[in-house]
Amino acid sequence: MARMDAQASHPRKHSLRFANKSPLTLRADSDNVASRIYRPLRELRREVYVMGGARESGRHAAKRTPAPGPIRWAGVVFVLVALTLASAAQGSDWPQWRGPNRDGRAVAGELPAELPAALHQLWKVRVGGGQSSPIVVGDRVFIHARQGENEVVLALSALTGEEHWRHSYSVSYEPRNAAIQYGPGPKSTMLAEGDSVYSFGIRERLLALDADTGKVRWERTFEDLYEAPYPVWGTASSPLIEGNLLIVPIGTTGNEEQGDEGALVAYDKTTGEEVWRVDGPPAYASPMAFDHGGVRQIVTLDDVSFFGVGATDGDPLWSVDFTTAFQQNTPTTIRYDGNFILSGYQWGTAAIKVEPPGEANGDWSVSEVWKTTDAELYMDSPVLVGDHLYFRSNKRAGTFVCLDPATGEIVWQGPGRWAAYASVIAVDDRLLVLTDEAELKVIAADPSGYRELASWEVADSTTWAHVALSGSRVYVKDEEHLAAFDLASTRVTEAGDLPAGTTTASADVAAGSKEDTEAVKVAVRAMLKAMAAGDMDLMWTYLGEDFRSYSGADKDVFRDYLGSTAGSETPSDEIVVEWDNGTAKVTGTRWITSTGLDFGLEMLVNKRDGRWLVTWMDFDSRRIHGQE
């Protein structure tokens, strides 16, 4: 187990930071992960707001809720009983982000033993744009979407799709750069609890609504605090309810005038009154609650760190700096054998051990159990089945993997170029998986190998919203519609198991010869020359019609946010070509932005109608030229 030693402080201001020691840095461009250390939280300069009190600052510190005391067994028994009853009461509901326990497991989901050859669609209705996932409570489905210039919360019949009520409000929002392809949201998933539902808009409008009527119970907006109240790629974190608190991250990033600032804030779920806050710029991960080290705590990512705070009072407990390429801290953490699973774009995946102080007023310790760069989460989140993790890794242009969370070993990988995103629900020993290309799959949660048990096409457009499951009914949100399907059927699929490593490369491509390698280099160099000259029309002729960027963008969308380029051509002798069953993987090339950033490029090249064309591309921020 690696002890984590200090690195230089991250330049951004963050309230979970202490004065006398430099913070742990877990960054995409860091290689020496064994030389890092946690930050003692009792020395942190922080601001905690307490309901009914003033800000704790300097000499005028507010009284705050006392930290949790020693655990009493009677309390533990009471909590366990309450959790058991709550779980039973939930039944087959899918009431929030990633299901009843926010871990991607279906408590009462039903996958029939015999999977149908074709899905039975119960209904399909137009609800509007966005990537917010549907939630299901009883006979109602709730969805947050965008219709024209408005965000709208809809309550629909789970049986028929009929609209019961709607709440609509105007929202002005323009996505930036790479986020253009996903549209103006909303992205956060709603939450249902008791007789209320809660939504969190693209500009951080937080609403509590009567679940039966749609009447607004309370509302919070942050336009007075932040000029642009959302992180750079748009608000995507989904609210968490813990006890009587509703917890969300708020703030702004990527704002040149205001800078990066914000907070993780807890509100009284009934009144909307603020209870506590801990400063830190927002990211996209959804917070989780754990009993850990004898303390109930909220664990999540903000834009610059992975941290835990006391659930009742927001008291900072521990924190480590964590940054990923292009400010994309997104995955929802889970825990295995007492260790938190931490992962991010171009960073890899790690198990992080967090241990409580060994003595009164001591410091929490944080250490790295293992780390691998062979698999990484991007916008996806993992599920745990038994002693194995299953998720879409961003490696190999998107592949499904099984990982041993005790060691970090990749147990198996499915086909490459499999999907740009996948939401996963674990149902006993099988996985219900929805890819961004509207393929709904059932995959065996089996460490012996990748086995695809069934696959159905469920939409005519992309599906970036997380799939929802209630009983045997599956709810799928595509670009504009919400559809319900019933998996219960006696018809058996005729599709056989797909072998691991299946490729989309054409079988008739004679790849790997010296002539092929040189032809690929010529094509890539010509495309880069067009890029450097700013001739986008010419560059476009070197991209295949099946081109997808690292985030799944097609040719047209990719062009919208690529922007102007500058720089030099890449000499052919610097280009490295590796072959994988007909596909050329190309590295060693460069892309220089109009602002002077000099990135390494990775791309895949395939033969299409006799020409070598680029079919996939990624900007590798770990290989910024001159800083390898």
C-alpha positions as CSV (number, residue, x, y, z in Angstrom):
1,M,0.0,0.0,0.0
2,A,1.4,3.3,-1.0
3,R,1.6,6.1,1.5
4,M,0.7,9.4,-0.2
5,D,3.3,12.2,0.2
6,A,2.7,15.9,-0.4
7,Q,3.0,17.6,-3.8
8,A,2.7,21.3,-4.7
9,S,-0.7,22.9,-4.0
10,H,-3.2,23.1,-6.7
11,P,-3.5,26.8,-7.9
12,R,-7.3,27.0,-7.4
13,K,-8.7,28.4,-4.2
14,H,-10.5,25.6,-2.3
15,S,-11.9,25.8,1.2
16,L,-10.9,22.2,1.9
17,R,-7.3,23.2,2.2
18,F,-5.0,23.7,5.2
19,A,-2.5,26.3,5.8
20,N,0.6,24.4,6.9
21,K,0.9,21.5,4.6
22,S,0.6,21.0,0.8
23,P,-2.2,18.8,-0.4
24,L,-2.1,15.4,-2.0
25,T,-2.3,15.8,-5.8
26,L,-3.9,13.1,-7.9
27,R,-3.7,14.4,-11.5
28,A,-3.8,13.1,-15.0
29,D,-0.2,14.2,-15.6
30,S,1.2,12.7,-12.4
31,D,3.2,9.5,-12.5
32,N,4.7,9.2,-9.0
33,V,1.5,8.1,-7.2
34,A,3.6,6.6,-4.3
35,S,4.9,9.9,-3.2
36,R,1.7,11.6,-1.9
37,I,0.0,12.2,1.4
38,Y,-3.4,13.2,2.7
39,R,-4.2,16.6,4.1
40,P,-5.1,16.8,7.8
41,L,-8.5,18.4,7.9
42,R,-8.4,19.8,11.4
43,E,-6.0,22.5,10.1
44,L,-8.1,23.4,7.1
45,R,-9.2,26.9,6.3
46,R,-12.9,26.3,5.8
47,E,-16.3,28.0,5.9
48,V,-19.2,26.2,7.4
49,Y,-22.7,27.7,7.5
50,V,-25.1,26.5,10.2
51,M,-28.9,26.9,10.0
52,G,-29.9,29.9,12.0
53,G,-26.3,31.0,12.6
54,A,-23.7,33.4,11.1
55,R,-20.8,32.4,8.9
56,E,-17.9,30.8,10.8
57,S,-15.0,33.2,10.0
58,G,-12.2,34.7,12.0
59,R,-13.1,35.9,15.5
60,H,-16.8,35.8,14.8
61,A,-17.2,32.0,14.4
62,A,-20.7,30.7,14.5
63,K,-21.7,27.8,16.7
64,R,-22.1,24.7,14.7
65,T,-23.7,21.3,15.1
66,P,-21.4,19.1,17.2
67,A,-19.5,16.4,15.4
68,P,-21.0,12.9,15.8
69,G,-20.1,11.3,19.1
70,P,-19.1,7.7,19.8
71,I,-21.4,5.1,18.2
72,R,-23.8,3.3,20.5
73,W,-25.0,-0.2,19.5
74,A,-28.6,0.7,20.2
75,G,-28.3,3.5,17.6
76,V,-26.6,1.1,15.1
77,V,-29.5,-1.4,15.5
78,F,-32.1,1.3,15.1
79,V,-30.3,2.6,11.9
80,L,-30.1,-1.0,10.5
81,V,-33.8,-1.6,11.1
82,A,-34.8,1.7,9.6
83,L,-32.7,1.0,6.5
84,T,-34.2,-2.4,6.2
85,L,-37.7,-1.0,6.4
86,A,-36.9,1.8,3.9
87,S,-35.5,-0.7,1.5
88,A,-38.6,-2.9,1.7
89,A,-40.9,0.1,1.3
90,Q,-39.1,1.1,-1.9
91,G,-40.1,-2.1,-3.6
92,S,-39.4,-1.8,-7.3
93,D,-39.1,2.0,-7.3
94,W,-36.2,3.7,-9.1
95,P,-36.4,7.0,-7.2
96,Q,-33.1,8.7,-7.9
97,W,-29.7,8.7,-9.7
98,R,-28.6,5.1,-10.3
99,G,-31.5,3.6,-8.3
100,P,-32.6,3.1,-4.7
101,N,-29.1,3.1,-3.2
102,R,-27.3,5.2,-5.9
103,D,-25.0,2.3,-6.7
104,G,-26.6,0.9,-9.9
105,R,-28.1,-2.1,-8.3
106,A,-31.8,-2.9,-8.8
107,V,-33.1,-3.9,-5.4
108,A,-36.2,-5.4,-6.9
109,G,-35.5,-5.4,-10.6
110,E,-36.6,-8.4,-12.7
111,L,-34.8,-9.9,-15.6
112,P,-36.7,-12.9,-16.9
113,A,-34.8,-16.2,-17.1
114,E,-35.6,-16.4,-20.8
115,L,-34.9,-13.1,-22.5
116,P,-37.2,-12.0,-25.3
117,A,-36.1,-12.0,-28.9
118,A,-37.8,-8.6,-29.3
119,L,-38.8,-6.1,-26.7
120,H,-42.5,-5.2,-26.1
121,Q,-42.8,-1.4,-26.1
122,L,-45.5,-0.2,-23.8
123,W,-45.5,3.4,-24.8
124,K,-43.4,6.2,-26.2
125,V,-44.0,10.0,-25.7
126,R,-42.1,13.2,-26.7
127,V,-40.8,14.9,-23.6
128,G,-38.0,17.1,-24.9
129,G,-34.2,17.2,-24.8
130,G,-31.7,16.6,-22.1
131,Q,-29.8,13.7,-20.5
132,S,-31.7,13.7,-17.2
133,S,-32.6,10.1,-16.3
134,P,-36.2,9.1,-15.6
135,I,-37.2,8.1,-12.1
136,V,-40.0,5.8,-11.2
137,V,-42.1,5.9,-8.0
138,G,-45.2,3.8,-7.7
139,D,-47.4,4.4,-10.8
140,R,-45.6,7.6,-11.8
141,V,-42.6,8.4,-13.9
142,F,-40.9,11.8,-13.5
143,I,-38.5,13.3,-16.0
144,H,-36.7,16.6,-16.3
145,A,-36.3,17.9,-19.9
146,R,-36.0,20.9,-22.1
147,Q,-38.8,22.1,-24.5
148,G,-37.7,25.1,-26.6
149,E,-36.4,27.8,-24.2
150,N,-38.0,26.2,-21.1
151,E,-36.9,23.4,-18.7
152,V,-39.9,21.3,-17.8
153,V,-40.6,18.8,-15.0
154,L,-43.1,16.2,-16.1
155,A,-45.1,13.6,-14.1
156,L,-46.3,10.7,-16.3
157,S,-48.3,7.5,-15.9
158,A,-45.9,4.6,-15.6
159,L,-48.5,2.5,-17.3
160,T,-49.5,4.6,-20.3
161,G,-47.1,7.6,-20.5
162,E,-50.1,10.0,-20.0
163,E,-49.1,13.3,-18.6
164,H,-50.4,14.1,-15.1
165,W,-48.8,17.5,-14.5
166,R,-46.0,19.7,-15.6
167,H,-44.0,22.5,-14.2
168,S,-42.1,24.8,-16.7
169,Y,-39.8,27.8,-16.5
170,S,-37.6,29.7,-18.9
171,V,-33.9,29.0,-18.9
172,S,-31.3,30.7,-21.1
173,Y,-28.2,28.5,-21.6
174,E,-25.7,27.9,-24.3
175,P,-23.3,24.9,-24.0
176,R,-19.7,25.5,-24.6
177,N,-17.2,23.9,-27.0
178,A,-17.2,20.1,-26.6
179,A,-20.5,20.1,-24.8
180,I,-22.3,21.5,-27.9
181,Q,-23.0,18.0,-29.1
182,Y,-25.1,17.2,-25.9
183,G,-27.3,20.2,-26.2
184,P,-28.5,22.6,-23.4
185,G,-29.5,19.9,-20.9
186,P,-30.8,19.4,-18.3
187,K,-28.4,16.7,-17.2
188,S,-29.1,16.1,-13.5
189,T,-31.4,13.3,-12.5
190,M,-34.4,14.1,-10.3
191,L,-35.0,12.6,-6.9
192,A,-38.2,11.5,-5.2
193,E,-38.6,11.2,-1.4
194,G,-41.9,11.0,0.5
195,D,-44.5,13.2,-1.2
196,S,-41.9,15.5,-2.8
197,V,-39.8,15.4,-6.0
198,Y,-36.7,17.5,-6.5
199,S,-35.0,18.7,-9.7
200,F,-31.7,20.5,-10.3
201,G,-31.5,22.5,-13.6
202,I,-28.7,23.2,-16.0
203,R,-28.2,26.6,-14.3
204,E,-28.5,25.1,-10.8
205,R,-32.2,26.0,-10.2
206,L,-33.1,23.7,-7.3
207,L,-36.8,22.9,-7.0
208,A,-38.9,21.0,-4.5
209,L,-42.3,20.0,-5.9
210,D,-45.4,18.3,-4.6
211,A,-45.2,14.9,-6.2
212,D,-49.0,14.6,-6.7
213,T,-49.7,18.1,-8.1
214,G,-46.4,19.6,-9.3
215,K,-46.9,22.7,-7.0
216,V,-43.6,24.4,-6.0
217,R,-42.9,23.9,-2.3
218,W,-39.6,25.8,-2.3
219,E,-37.0,27.0,-4.8
220,R,-33.4,28.1,-4.7
221,T,-31.5,29.9,-7.5
222,F,-27.9,31.2,-7.4
223,E,-27.9,33.9,-10.1
224,D,-27.1,36.5,-7.4
225,L,-24.0,34.6,-6.3
226,Y,-22.5,33.5,-9.6
227,E,-22.6,35.2,-13.0
228,A,-22.7,31.8,-14.7
229,P,-24.2,29.4,-12.1
230,Y,-22.9,26.1,-13.5
231,P,-19.6,24.3,-14.1
232,V,-18.0,24.7,-17.5
233,W,-19.8,21.8,-19.1
234,G,-23.1,22.4,-17.5
235,T,-24.7,21.2,-14.2
236,A,-24.8,17.4,-14.1
237,S,-24.5,16.4,-10.4
238,S,-27.7,14.8,-9.1
239,P,-29.1,15.7,-5.7
240,L,-28.7,13.5,-2.6
241,I,-31.1,13.2,0.4
242,E,-29.4,12.3,3.7
243,G,-31.8,12.3,6.6
244,N,-33.6,15.7,6.5
245,L,-31.0,17.2,4.2
246,L,-30.9,17.7,0.5
247,I,-27.3,18.0,-0.7
248,V,-26.1,19.5,-4.0
249,P,-22.9,21.2,-5.3
250,I,-23.3,24.8,-6.6
251,G,-21.0,27.3,-8.1
252,T,-19.2,28.1,-11.3
253,T,-16.0,27.0,-13.2
254,G,-14.5,28.1,-16.4
255,N,-15.6,31.7,-15.8
256,E,-12.7,34.0,-16.7
257,E,-14.1,37.0,-14.8
258,Q,-15.3,35.3,-11.6
259,G,-13.0,32.4,-11.5
260,D,-13.8,28.9,-10.1
261,E,-15.8,29.0,-6.9
262,G,-18.7,27.2,-5.3
263,A,-19.7,24.9,-2.4
264,L,-21.2,21.6,-1.5
265,V,-24.4,22.8,0.3
266,A,-27.0,21.0,2.4
267,Y,-30.6,22.4,2.6
268,D,-33.5,21.4,4.8
269,K,-35.5,19.2,2.4
270,T,-38.8,20.5,3.7
271,T,-38.2,24.2,3.9
272,G,-35.2,24.8,1.6
273,E,-33.3,26.6,4.4
274,E,-29.5,26.3,4.2
275,V,-28.0,24.1,6.9
276,W,-24.3,23.9,6.1
277,R,-21.9,24.4,3.3
278,V,-18.3,23.6,2.5
279,D,-16.5,25.7,-0.1
280,G,-15.1,24.2,-3.3
281,P,-15.7,24.6,-7.1
282,P,-18.4,22.2,-8.4
283,A,-17.8,19.2,-10.7
284,Y,-20.2,16.7,-12.2
285,A,-20.1,13.7,-9.8
286,S,-23.1,13.0,-7.7
287,P,-22.5,12.9,-3.9
288,M,-22.8,9.6,-1.9
289,A,-23.4,8.9,1.8
290,F,-21.5,6.3,3.7
291,D,-21.0,5.1,7.3
292,H,-17.2,5.1,7.2
293,G,-14.7,5.1,10.0
294,G,-17.5,5.4,12.6
295,V,-18.8,8.6,11.0
296,R,-21.7,9.2,8.7
297,Q,-20.2,11.2,5.9
298,I,-20.8,12.6,2.4
299,V,-18.2,11.6,-0.1
300,T,-17.8,13.1,-3.5
301,L,-15.7,14.9,-6.1
302,D,-15.6,18.6,-6.7
303,D,-13.6,20.2,-9.5
304,V,-10.2,19.8,-7.7
305,S,-10.6,17.2,-5.0
306,F,-12.0,13.9,-3.7
307,F,-13.2,14.5,-0.1
308,G,-15.5,13.5,2.8
309,V,-17.4,15.7,5.2
310,G,-19.7,15.0,8.1
311,A,-23.2,14.3,6.9
312,T,-25.0,16.3,9.7
313,D,-22.8,19.4,9.9
314,G,-20.5,19.5,6.9
315,D,-17.5,19.2,9.1
316,P,-14.5,18.5,6.8
317,L,-13.0,15.1,7.6
318,W,-10.4,14.4,4.8
319,S,-9.6,15.5,1.3
320,V,-7.1,14.8,-1.5
321,D,-6.5,16.8,-4.6
322,F,-7.9,15.2,-7.7
323,T,-8.0,16.7,-11.2
324,T,-8.7,15.1,-14.6
325,A,-8.2,16.3,-18.2
326,F,-10.5,19.1,-19.3
327,Q,-12.1,19.5,-15.8
328,Q,-14.2,16.4,-16.0
329,N,-14.5,14.9,-12.5
330,T,-17.7,12.9,-13.1
331,P,-17.9,9.2,-11.9
332,T,-20.0,8.4,-8.8
333,T,-17.8,6.7,-6.3
334,I,-18.6,3.3,-4.7
335,R,-16.9,1.4,-2.0
336,Y,-15.4,-2.1,-1.9
337,D,-13.9,-3.8,1.2
338,G,-13.7,-0.4,3.0
339,N,-11.9,1.3,0.1
340,F,-13.3,3.9,-2.2
341,I,-13.0,3.4,-6.0
342,L,-11.7,6.6,-7.6
343,S,-11.5,7.0,-11.4
344,G,-11.4,9.7,-14.0
345,Y,-10.7,10.7,-17.6
346,Q,-7.1,10.1,-18.6
347,W,-6.2,9.4,-15.0
348,G,-6.9,5.7,-14.5
349,T,-8.7,3.9,-11.7
350,A,-7.6,3.4,-8.0
351,A,-8.7,2.1,-4.7
352,I,-8.3,4.7,-1.9
353,K,-8.1,3.7,1.8
354,V,-9.5,6.3,4.2
355,E,-8.9,5.6,7.9
356,P,-10.1,7.5,11.0
357,P,-7.7,9.1,13.5
358,G,-6.0,6.7,15.9
359,E,-6.4,9.2,18.7
360,A,-8.6,12.1,19.8
361,N,-8.2,15.2,17.6
362,G,-5.9,13.2,15.3
363,D,-6.0,13.3,11.5
364,W,-7.6,11.0,9.0
365,S,-5.2,9.1,6.9
366,V,-5.6,8.5,3.1
367,S,-3.5,6.1,1.1
368,E,-3.6,4.5,-2.3
369,V,-4.1,0.7,-2.2
370,W,-3.6,0.2,-6.0
371,K,-3.8,2.2,-9.2
372,T,-4.1,1.1,-12.8
373,T,-4.0,3.1,-16.0
374,D,-5.4,0.1,-18.0
375,A,-9.0,1.1,-17.4
376,E,-10.6,4.5,-16.7
377,L,-14.1,5.9,-16.2
378,Y,-15.1,9.0,-18.1
379,M,-18.8,10.0,-17.8
380,D,-19.7,6.4,-16.7
381,S,-20.0,4.9,-13.2
382,P,-19.2,1.3,-12.1
383,V,-21.4,-1.4,-10.5
384,L,-20.2,-4.0,-8.1
385,V,-21.4,-7.6,-8.3
386,G,-19.9,-9.9,-5.8
387,D,-16.1,-9.3,-5.8
388,H,-15.9,-7.7,-9.2
389,L,-16.5,-4.3,-10.8
390,Y,-18.1,-3.9,-14.2
391,F,-18.1,-0.7,-16.3
392,R,-17.4,0.9,-19.6
393,S,-13.8,1.9,-19.7
394,N,-12.7,4.8,-21.9
395,K,-9.7,2.8,-23.1
396,R,-9.7,1.2,-26.6
397,A,-12.2,3.8,-27.8
398,G,-14.7,2.4,-25.3
399,T,-14.8,-1.1,-24.0
400,F,-16.7,-3.0,-21.3
401,V,-14.5,-4.4,-18.6
402,C,-14.5,-6.6,-15.5
403,L,-12.0,-5.5,-12.8
404,D,-10.9,-7.0,-9.6
405,P,-11.4,-4.3,-7.0
406,A,-9.0,-6.0,-4.5
407,T,-6.0,-5.7,-6.9
408,G,-6.9,-3.4,-9.8
409,E,-6.3,-6.3,-12.2
410,I,-8.4,-6.2,-15.4
411,V,-10.0,-9.6,-15.4
412,W,-11.4,-9.3,-19.0
413,Q,-12.2,-6.8,-21.6
414,G,-15.0,-6.9,-24.2
415,P,-14.9,-5.6,-27.8
416,G,-13.0,-2.3,-28.5
417,R,-14.8,0.7,-30.0
418,W,-17.9,-0.7,-28.2
419,A,-19.6,2.5,-26.9
420,A,-18.8,6.2,-26.0
421,Y,-21.0,5.9,-22.9
422,A,-22.9,3.1,-21.1
423,S,-25.2,3.1,-18.1
424,V,-25.3,-0.1,-16.1
425,I,-27.8,-1.8,-13.8
426,A,-26.9,-4.9,-11.9
427,V,-29.7,-7.4,-11.5
428,D,-28.5,-10.4,-9.5
429,D,-25.8,-12.0,-11.8
430,R,-26.7,-10.2,-15.0
431,L,-26.2,-6.6,-16.1
432,L,-28.7,-4.4,-18.0
433,V,-26.6,-2.0,-20.1
434,L,-27.7,0.9,-22.3
435,T,-25.1,2.3,-24.6
436,D,-25.2,5.8,-26.1
437,E,-26.0,4.2,-29.5
438,A,-29.4,3.1,-28.2
439,E,-28.4,-0.6,-27.7
440,L,-29.9,-2.2,-24.7
441,K,-27.9,-5.3,-23.7
442,V,-27.9,-8.0,-21.1
443,I,-24.4,-9.0,-20.2
444,A,-23.4,-11.8,-17.8
445,A,-21.8,-10.5,-14.6
446,D,-19.3,-13.3,-14.8
447,P,-15.6,-12.9,-14.2
448,S,-14.8,-15.9,-16.5
449,G,-15.4,-13.8,-19.6
450,Y,-17.4,-11.3,-21.6
451,R,-20.8,-12.9,-22.6
452,E,-23.5,-10.8,-24.2
453,L,-26.8,-12.6,-23.6
454,A,-29.1,-10.3,-25.5
455,S,-29.2,-7.0,-27.4
456,W,-32.0,-4.8,-28.6
457,E,-32.2,-1.5,-30.4
458,V,-34.5,0.8,-28.4
459,A,-34.4,4.2,-30.0
460,D,-33.7,6.0,-33.3
461,S,-31.4,8.6,-31.7
462,T,-28.6,8.6,-29.1
463,T,-29.3,7.6,-25.5
464,W,-27.1,9.5,-23.0
465,A,-29.5,9.4,-20.1
466,H,-29.1,6.6,-17.5
467,V,-31.5,3.7,-18.1
468,A,-34.1,3.0,-15.3
469,L,-35.6,-0.3,-14.2
470,S,-38.8,-0.9,-12.2
471,G,-39.8,-4.5,-11.9
472,S,-39.5,-5.9,-15.4
473,R,-40.1,-2.5,-17.0
474,V,-37.3,-0.6,-18.6
475,Y,-37.5,3.2,-19.2
476,V,-35.3,4.7,-21.9
477,K,-34.8,8.4,-22.6
478,D,-33.4,9.3,-26.1
479,E,-32.8,12.7,-27.5
480,E,-36.4,13.8,-27.4
481,H,-38.6,10.8,-26.2
482,L,-39.2,8.7,-23.2
483,A,-40.2,5.1,-23.9
484,A,-41.2,2.2,-21.6
485,F,-40.5,-1.5,-22.5
486,D,-41.5,-4.7,-20.7
487,L,-38.8,-7.4,-20.5
488,A,-41.2,-10.1,-19.3
489,S,-41.8,-12.5,-22.2
490,T,-41.5,-16.2,-23.0
491,R,-39.9,-15.7,-26.3
492,V,-36.2,-16.6,-26.1
493,T,-33.5,-14.6,-27.9
494,E,-31.8,-16.3,-30.8
495,A,-28.6,-14.2,-30.4
496,G,-25.6,-16.2,-29.4
497,D,-22.9,-15.1,-27.0
498,L,-20.4,-12.7,-28.5
499,P,-16.7,-13.6,-28.0
500,A,-14.4,-11.2,-26.2
501,G,-12.4,-8.9,-28.5
502,T,-14.9,-8.7,-31.3
503,T,-13.8,-6.0,-33.8
504,T,-15.7,-3.8,-36.2
505,A,-12.7,-3.8,-38.7
506,S,-13.5,-5.2,-42.1
507,A,-12.3,-8.8,-42.6
508,D,-11.0,-8.1,-46.1
509,V,-8.5,-5.4,-44.9
510,A,-5.0,-6.7,-45.3
511,A,-3.5,-4.6,-42.6
512,G,-0.1,-4.5,-40.9
513,S,2.2,-4.6,-43.9
514,K,4.9,-2.0,-44.3
515,E,3.0,-0.5,-47.3
516,D,-0.1,-0.2,-45.2
517,T,1.8,1.5,-42.3
518,E,3.3,4.0,-44.7
519,A,-0.1,4.7,-46.3
520,V,-1.6,5.4,-42.9
521,K,1.2,7.8,-42.1
522,V,0.7,9.7,-45.4
523,A,-3.0,10.0,-44.8
524,V,-2.5,11.2,-41.2
525,R,0.2,13.7,-42.1
526,A,-2.0,15.1,-44.9
527,M,-4.9,15.6,-42.4
528,L,-2.6,17.3,-39.9
529,K,-1.3,19.6,-42.6
530,A,-4.8,20.6,-43.5
531,M,-5.5,21.2,-39.7
532,A,-2.4,23.3,-39.3
533,A,-3.4,25.4,-42.3
534,G,-6.9,25.9,-41.0
535,D,-8.4,24.2,-44.1
536,M,-11.3,22.4,-42.4
537,D,-12.9,21.4,-45.7
538,L,-9.8,19.5,-46.7
539,M,-9.3,18.0,-43.3
540,W,-12.9,16.7,-43.4
541,T,-12.0,14.5,-46.4
542,Y,-9.7,12.5,-44.2
543,L,-12.4,11.6,-41.7
544,G,-14.5,8.5,-42.2
545,E,-18.3,8.8,-42.3
546,D,-18.3,6.6,-39.2
547,F,-16.0,9.0,-37.4
548,R,-16.5,9.5,-33.7
549,S,-14.5,11.7,-31.3
550,Y,-13.4,10.5,-27.8
551,S,-16.8,11.8,-26.5
552,G,-18.9,10.2,-29.2
553,A,-19.3,13.3,-31.4
554,D,-19.8,12.7,-35.1
555,K,-18.1,14.6,-37.9
556,D,-20.5,17.5,-38.0
557,V,-20.6,18.1,-34.2
558,F,-16.9,17.6,-33.9
559,R,-16.3,20.3,-36.5
560,D,-18.5,22.8,-34.5
561,Y,-16.2,22.7,-31.5
562,L,-12.8,21.8,-33.0
563,G,-12.2,25.5,-33.6
564,S,-9.3,27.2,-35.4
565,T,-5.9,25.5,-35.3
566,A,-2.4,26.6,-35.7
567,G,1.1,25.0,-35.5
568,S,3.4,22.7,-37.4
569,E,3.2,19.5,-39.4
570,T,4.2,16.3,-37.7
571,P,7.2,14.6,-39.4
572,S,6.3,11.0,-40.5
573,D,9.2,9.6,-38.5
574,E,7.5,10.8,-35.3
575,I,4.3,9.0,-36.1
576,V,3.9,5.6,-34.4
577,V,1.5,3.0,-36.0
578,E,0.3,-0.1,-34.2
579,W,-2.1,-2.6,-35.7
580,D,-5.0,-4.4,-34.1
581,N,-6.9,-6.7,-36.5
582,G,-7.3,-4.3,-39.4
583,T,-7.3,-1.0,-37.4
584,A,-4.3,1.3,-37.1
585,K,-3.7,2.9,-33.8
586,V,-1.7,6.1,-34.4
587,T,0.2,8.1,-31.7
588,G,3.1,10.6,-31.8
589,T,1.1,13.3,-33.6
590,R,0.3,16.8,-32.3
591,W,-2.5,19.3,-32.3
592,I,-1.8,22.9,-31.5
593,T,-4.8,25.1,-30.5
594,S,-5.4,28.7,-31.4
595,T,-4.6,29.6,-27.8
596,G,-1.2,27.9,-28.0
597,L,-1.9,24.6,-26.2
598,D,0.2,21.8,-27.8
599,F,-1.5,18.4,-27.3
600,G,-0.6,14.9,-28.2
601,L,-3.2,13.1,-30.4
602,E,-4.3,9.6,-30.5
603,M,-6.4,8.2,-33.4
604,L,-7.7,5.1,-35.1
605,V,-7.4,4.7,-38.8
606,N,-9.4,2.2,-41.0
607,K,-9.6,1.5,-44.6
608,R,-12.9,2.7,-46.1
609,D,-13.7,2.2,-49.8
610,G,-10.0,1.9,-50.6
611,R,-8.8,4.9,-48.6
612,W,-7.2,5.1,-45.1
613,L,-9.5,7.4,-43.1
614,V,-9.5,8.5,-39.4
615,T,-12.4,7.0,-37.6
616,W,-11.7,8.0,-34.0
617,M,-9.6,10.8,-32.3
618,D,-8.7,11.9,-28.8
619,F,-6.6,14.7,-27.4
620,D,-4.1,13.2,-24.9
621,S,-3.5,15.9,-22.3
622,R,-0.9,13.6,-20.6
623,R,1.4,14.1,-23.6
624,I,1.5,17.9,-23.9
625,H,4.4,18.5,-26.1
626,G,7.6,19.1,-24.2
627,Q,6.1,17.9,-20.9
628,E,5.9,14.1,-21.3
